[in-house]
């Protein structure tokens, strides 16, 4: 007849302990890997947030340029005309180019 003490001793020392120890090592490794991934994500987010102002400014400039030019041309003559428009407009408003 097995007592609780004998059963626990058997599980922990005999068969169970190496299994539990192996699983603990595996979980510990996965946890450290996940923690490192989270740190990298936080760093990436900080970089993105730091550059957000520049990105918003750039997008506003491009939005202004597209609204000034209208739809983008595909014909060589029209493309040349649009390039000239951008050059002329950038003389008056440097934020367009």
C-alpha positions, -999 to +999 in steps of 0.1 A: +000+000+000+013+034-010+012+063+013+011+099+001+047+104+013+059+073-006+040+083-037+054+118-037+089+105-030+086+081-059+073+108-083+098+134-073+129+114-068+124+083-089+106+090-122+090+124-119+118+147-108+139+145-140+108+150-160+097+180-140+133+194-141+134+190-179+101+207-183+111+235-160+143+241-180+123+241-212+097+265-198+124+287-184+142+289-217+110+297-236+102+324-210+136+340-215+132+338-252+098+354-250+111+381-227+139+389-251+114+391-280+093+415-259+123+437-252+130+439-289+094+448-297+095+476-271+127+489-286+112+488-321+081+506-308+103+533-292+121+539-324+088+541-343+074+566-318+105+587-320+103+589-358+065+594-358+069+632-360+092+630-390+069+604-407+038+626-401+056+656-415+067+637-446+032+623-451+017+658-449+042+671-475+034+642-498-003+647-493+001+684-501+021+675-532-005+650-544-034+674-538-014+700-558-006+677-587-038+657-588-036+621-601-001+610-611+005+608-648+018+578-667+025+594-700+061+608-705+048+643-715+025+646-685+052+633-661+076+660-674+049+686-668+042+674-633+080+675-625+081+711-637+051+719-615+068+704-585+100+724-592+081+756-596+059+751-566+090+741-544+105+775-552+074+791-535+069+765-508+099+743-499+078+719-480+063+705-512+095+688-525 
